[in-house]
Amino acid sequence: MRHITTSAYTPTEFSIENISDTIAKVSAWPFEIGYAITLAHPLRRLLYSSTIGYAPTGVKIKGVSHEFDSMRGMLEDVALFIINLKKLRFKLKTDSEKETITFNFKGPKEIFGKDLNNDIVEVVNLDSYLATINEDADLEFTLVIEKGIGYVPSEEIQNFLNPEFIALDAFFTPVKHAVYDIEKVLFEDNPDYEKVVFTITTDGQISPSDAFKNALEAMYKQLSVFDKIASAKNVVTNQTAANEVEHVKLLQNITDLNLSARSYNCLEKANVVYIGELALMSTGELADLKNLGKKSLDEIKSVMESIGFPIGSTSLSDSAKETLRVKITELKAQNEG
């Protein structure tokens, strides 16, 4: 049974289940209905975008002038060698955020990730194949390995890289997969409380629990800007702030709802792009979408209710609805343009 309260219940339970060195489940509960998914969405995004990892950003190969060149005595073209190189996952053993390391190999030899291990760098995927050189070959190459987050294309890296080096696309993120499930839990005789369960898989550069800590730290730092707003006088009223948060959520893409593929595809084919479009629909309008079955209809209604905007509700004022319609129309026009 629900009780009238003046604030949402603060979850108290937390657990980490280490399934392997690279896979873990992180759980927290009990959340009041709607709160688990509100926190899970940004944390999942931050796991991918803000987890610190290492990647090669540049390579210089002795006797090679560009990435479409070839090297005498090496089975692979330089382009294929670089592709294999970018598949290697590194960890720096030093406290430095950037290291430049030279490697030398004499043939005949098949070279794998484990052959690059030394006092400065460790290769996580030891059995990853790099190249084959014959008895006449002497392969010497220098790598720039850096610490970073997210993805940085080679075009941007080239701007600050030594011109003698070939710039590489840098895939820093060590998180391979990050998914979450929302489960119902019984709390104080109320079965409607929720538990969020993250399943996190990394490539071995970092443990899943450390990846989760990175995401939490990033979230806290980003939210800290609002500490200044909260302490400032006459910045915004509570209602204005609430409206801003409301509009941000409604202008997010429907991919943020984490719907099943069937439901998402039906909405995409109907050109429904933003969460706000669903909030503006009645149950009948949603049900009339082509190929949207009852199961998908029930799923969408349930998810929209969980984020505080049930289908067919009056949670938005008439003026808010009109503002939302205009903004969505503008966004769609910009994207089409």
C-alpha positions in Angstrom: 0.0 0.0 0.0 1.3 3.4 -0.9 1.7 6.2 1.7 1.7 9.9 1.2 5.3 11.1 1.5 7.2 14.3 0.9 10.3 12.7 -0.7 11.2 9.5 -2.6 12.7 6.6 -0.7 16.5 6.5 -0.8 17.8 3.0 -1.9 20.0 1.4 0.7 21.0 -2.0 -0.8 23.9 -2.5 -3.2 25.8 -5.5 -4.5 28.6 -6.5 -6.9 28.7 -10.0 -8.3 32.0 -10.7 -10.1 31.2 -13.4 -12.7 34.7 -13.3 -14.2 37.6 -10.9 -14.4 35.8 -9.0 -17.2 32.1 -9.5 -16.4 30.2 -8.3 -13.3 26.7 -7.6 -12.2 26.1 -4.4 -10.2 22.7 -4.1 -8.4 21.0 -1.5 -6.3 17.5 -1.4 -4.6 14.9 -0.6 -3.6 13.9 2.3 -5.9 10.5 3.8 -6.0 8.7 3.2 -9.3 10.3 5.1 -12.1 13.5 6.1 -10.3 15.5 3.0 -11.3 15.2 3.7 -15.1 15.8 7.4 -14.6 19.2 6.7 -13.1 20.1 3.6 -15.2 19.9 5.4 -18.6 22.6 8.0 -18.0 24.8 5.6 -16.1 24.7 3.2 -19.1 25.7 6.0 -21.5 28.5 7.1 -19.2 29.9 3.6 -18.9 30.5 3.7 -22.7 31.6 7.4 -23.0 33.4 8.1 -19.7 35.3 5.0 -18.8 39.1 5.5 -19.0 41.1 3.2 -21.2 44.2 3.1 -23.4 44.7 3.1 -27.2 47.4 3.5 -29.8 47.0 6.9 -31.4 50.0 6.9 -33.8 52.5 4.5 -35.4 55.8 5.0 -37.2 57.1 2.0 -39.2 60.7 2.0 -40.4 60.9 2.1 -44.1 57.1 2.9 -44.5 55.9 6.4 -45.6 52.1 6.0 -45.5 49.4 3.6 -44.5 48.8 2.3 -48.0 52.4 1.3 -48.4 53.8 -2.2 -48.3 56.8 -3.6 -46.4 59.3 -6.1 -47.8 59.3 -9.4 -45.9 55.9 -8.8 -44.2 52.9 -10.9 -45.2 50.4 -8.1 -44.5 50.1 -4.8 -46.3 50.6 -1.8 -44.0 46.9 -1.1 -44.0 46.1 -4.6 -42.7 48.9 -4.4 -40.1 47.4 -1.2 -38.8 43.9 -2.8 -38.5 45.4 -5.7 -36.5 47.3 -3.2 -34.4 44.1 -1.3 -33.5 42.6 -4.6 -32.3 45.2 -4.8 -29.5 44.1 -3.6 -26.1 46.9 -2.0 -24.0 47.5 -1.0 -20.4 50.3 1.3 -19.4 52.3 0.1 -16.4 53.6 3.6 -15.7 51.7 6.6 -14.2 52.1 8.4 -17.5 49.1 9.3 -19.6 51.2 8.9 -22.8 54.1 6.7 -23.8 56.1 6.3 -27.0 57.5 2.8 -27.4 59.7 1.2 -30.1 59.5 -2.5 -30.9 61.9 -4.6 -33.0 61.3 -8.0 -34.5 63.5 -10.2 -36.7 62.0 -13.0 -38.9 60.9 -15.5 -39.5 58.2 -14.9 -36.9 54.5 -14.7 -36.3 53.8 -11.8 -34.0 51.0 -11.7 -31.5 49.9 -9.3 -28.8 51.9 -11.1 -26.1 55.1 -10.3 -28.0 54.6 -6.6 -27.3 54.6 -6.9 -23.5 57.5 -5.1 -21.8 58.3 -3.0 -18.7 56.2 -0.1 -20.0 53.1 -1.6 -21.6 50.9 -4.7 -21.2 48.8 -6.2 -23.9 45.5 -7.6 -22.6 44.5 -9.8 -25.5 47.7 -11.8 -25.7 46.7 -14.1 -28.5 45.5 -11.4 -30.9 47.4 -11.7 -34.2 49.5 -8.8 -35.5 51.7 -9.9 -38.4 54.0 -12.5 -40.0 57.5 -11.7 -41.2 59.9 -13.9 -43.1 63.6 -14.6 -42.5 64.7 -11.5 -44.5 62.5 -9.1 -42.6 63.4 -6.7 -39.8 60.3 -5.1 -38.5 60.8 -1.9 -36.4 57.8 0.3 -35.4 57.1 2.9 -32.8 53.8 3.3 -31.1 52.2 6.2 -29.3 49.9 4.8 -26.6 47.7 7.3 -24.7 45.1 7.3 -21.9 41.7 8.7 -22.7 37.9 8.2 -22.9 35.5 7.6 -25.7 36.5 7.6 -29.4 38.7 10.1 -31.2 39.0 9.9 -35.0 42.4 9.8 -36.7 41.7 13.2 -38.5 41.6 14.9 -35.1 44.7 13.1 -33.7 46.7 14.0 -36.8 46.5 17.7 -35.7 48.7 17.2 -32.6 50.7 14.1 -33.7 54.3 14.2 -35.0 54.1 14.3 -38.8 56.4 11.3 -39.0 53.6 9.2 -37.5 50.5 7.7 -39.1 47.5 8.7 -37.0 45.2 6.0 -35.8 41.5 6.0 -34.8 41.6 5.7 -31.0 39.0 3.5 -29.4 39.7 4.2 -25.7 36.6 2.8 -24.0 37.3 -0.6 -22.4 33.6 -1.3 -21.9 32.4 -3.8 -24.5 28.8 -4.2 -23.2 26.7 -2.4 -20.6 23.1 -3.5 -20.2 20.6 -3.2 -17.4 17.4 -4.8 -16.3 14.7 -3.4 -14.0 13.2 -5.9 -11.6 10.3 -5.7 -9.2 11.2 -6.1 -5.5 9.0 -6.4 -2.4 9.7 -3.7 0.2 7.7 -2.9 3.3 4.8 -5.0 1.9 4.8 -3.0 -1.4 5.6 -5.1 -4.5 6.0 -2.1 -6.7 9.5 -1.1 -5.7 12.3 -1.7 -8.2 15.8 -3.1 -8.5 18.3 -2.1 -11.2 20.8 -4.8 -12.3 23.7 -3.8 -14.6 25.7 -6.4 -16.5 29.0 -4.9 -17.5 31.6 -6.5 -19.7 35.1 -5.0 -20.2 38.0 -5.9 -22.5 40.3 -6.5 -19.6 42.0 -3.1 -19.4 39.9 -2.3 -16.4 37.6 -4.3 -14.1 33.8 -3.9 -14.5 33.5 -2.5 -11.0 36.1 0.1 -11.7 34.3 1.0 -14.9 31.1 1.5 -12.9 33.0 3.8 -10.5 34.3 5.8 -13.4 30.7 6.3 -14.7 29.5 7.3 -11.2 32.4 9.9 -10.8 31.6 11.3 -14.2 27.9 11.7 -13.3 28.7 13.4 -10.0 31.1 15.8 -11.7 28.5 16.7 -14.4 25.8 17.2 -11.9 28.0 19.4 -9.6 27.3 22.4 -11.9 23.8 22.4 -10.4 25.2 23.0 -6.9 26.0 26.5 -8.0 22.5 27.0 -9.4 21.0 25.7 -6.2 23.0 28.1 -4.0 22.4 31.1 -6.3 19.6 33.6 -5.4 16.8 34.3 -7.8 18.2 32.1 -10.6 15.1 30.1 -11.4 12.0 29.1 -9.6 11.4 25.5 -8.7 8.6 25.3 -11.3 10.9 26.6 -14.1 13.6 24.1 -13.2 11.1 21.3 -13.2 9.8 22.4 -16.6 13.4 22.5 -18.0 14.1 18.9 -16.8 10.7 17.8 -18.2 11.5 19.2 -21.7 15.0 17.7 -21.7 13.6 14.2 -21.1 10.8 14.6 -23.7 13.2 15.7 -26.4 15.4 12.6 -26.0 15.4 10.0 -28.7 13.1 7.0 -28.2 16.2 4.8 -28.2 16.6 6.0 -24.6 13.5 4.1 -23.6 15.4 0.8 -24.1 12.4 -0.8 -25.9 12.4 -4.2 -27.5 13.4 -4.4 -31.1 9.8 -5.0 -32.3 8.4 -2.0 -30.5 11.3 0.3 -31.5 11.0 -0.8 -35.2 7.3 -0.1 -35.3 7.8 3.4 -33.9 10.8 4.1 -36.2 8.7 3.1 -39.3 6.0 5.5 -38.1 8.6 8.2 -37.9 8.2 8.6 -34.2 11.7 9.9 -33.1 11.3 11.6 -29.8 9.8 10.5 -26.4 7.7 13.7 -26.4 5.8 12.4 -29.5 4.6 9.4 -27.4 3.7 11.7 -24.5 1.4 13.7 -26.9 -0.4 10.6 -28.1 -3.6 9.2 -26.9 -3.9 5.4 -26.4 -6.0 5.2 -29.5 -3.5 7.1 -31.6 -0.7 4.8 -30.4 -2.7 1.7 -31.0 -3.5 2.8 -34.6 0.2 2.8 -35.6 0.8 0.3 -38.3 2.0 -3.2 -37.2 2.0 -2.2 -33.5 0.6 -5.2 -31.7 -0.9 -5.4 -28.2 2.4 -6.6 -26.7 4.3 -3.7 -28.0 1.5 -1.3 -27.1 1.5 -2.6 -23.5 5.3 -2.3 -23.3 5.4 1.3 -24.6 2.6 2.3 -22.2 4.4 0.7 -19.3 7.7 2.4 -20.1 6.1 5.8 -20.5 4.3 5.4 -17.2 7.6 4.5 -15.5 9.2 7.8 -16.6 6.2 9.8 -15.5 4.5 10.5 -18.8 1.7 7.8 -19.3 0.1 7.6 -22.7 -3.1 9.5 -22.8 -2.5 11.4 -19.6 -2.9 15.0 -18.8 0.5 15.4 -17.2 1.3 18.2 -19.6 -0.5 21.5 -19.8 -2.0 22.7 -23.1 0.8 25.4 -23.4 3.5 22.8 -22.6 2.0 20.5 -25.3 2.1 23.2 -27.9 5.6 24.2 -27.0 6.7 20.6 -27.2 5.0 20.1 -30.6 6.8 23.2 -32.0 10.2 22.1 -30.7 9.8 18.5 -32.0 8.8 19.9 -35.5 11.9 22.1 -35.5 14.2 19.3 -34.5 12.9 17.0 -37.2 13.2 19.7 -39.8 16.8 20.3 -38.7 17.6 16.6 -39.0 16.0 16.3 -42.4 17.9 19.3 -43.6 
